[in-house]
């Protein structure tokens, strides 16, 4: 299921293609984030506790969220991933940033 959000921070607000899809693969969850037409896929780990659910994205150190229900935790990690990526972009405006593709 895709959720369309407001204009993104990645391209100065001109884009309306902020989407995120979360899929349960049994032993793990995967999050696919689309920002400005670019799709990014992240594995996420869901932790059940007495208080609800905590969720982390191991590929993004420190990217954690939580929720009273599984659904709330999943929605919150979507926002956390978007905000994490936006924060990285803000800290590297003048840097020579390049991409590398890795097939696993």
URWOGI-V212803 format. One line per field, one symbol per residue. phi: phi as a letter, one per 40 degrees, with the letter a starting at -180 (. if undefined). burial: 1 if it has 9 or more other ideal C-beta (glycine too) atoms within 8 Angstrom, else 0. A space follows every 10 residues. Layout:
phi: ???
burial: ???
This chain:
phi: .bbcbcdccc bggcbbbcba bbbcbgcabb bbbbbfgbcb bbcbbbbcbc cibbabbdcb dgcbaaacbc cccccccdcc cdcdcccccc cbcbcccbbb bbcb
burial: 0000000101 0000101111 1100000011 1111100001 0111110000 0111111001 0011111001 0111111111 1101110010 0000000000 0000
